[in-house]
Amino acid sequence: MNVRQLAKQAASLTLAIAIVLLLQVSVAEACPTCKAGLGDRYVNAYGWSIIFMMAMPFTLVGAFAAYVFWSIRSKAAAAIAAGSDEAIAELARRKSASGVPTQPPVDA
């Protein structure tokens, strides 16, 4: 076979595939955002799936932040309950930063 015959066969095959695809367009469903091609049930399901996909990153980040917050708070509470010197010093720093006096007034 020469190159011209191969080119003609490739062109005719491409044309046949294009015609078949164009005839099948009426059978294919529309994209999920096109309401004309789908029923309400599918459109609602697609909308809910988008909501869940958008909520997942926020849920994961929020859960991680809550875990870190809880972990730091529980360690601080455990140290204060143990009565360590560092915990007492930290409590005194917090109180003085918020304006709460840490020593009783001295009568002079």
C-alpha angles and dihedrals in degrees: 000000000000129000095260093057091049091049091050091049092048091049093048091048091050091049091049092050091048092051092049091049092048091051091051095054092091090056096049119091120241123250115281093256092057105087094191093068099044137048123248091258093063094043092053091047091051091050092051091049090054091049092052092046091051093046096051099075091048091048093051095046091045092049091049092048091049091050092051091046092049092046094052093045094049092049091050092047091049091050092049091048090050089054097226119171091242091053092050091048090050091050090050091050091051092049094047091047090055093046098254112139113242098193128053115250116269117230107220 
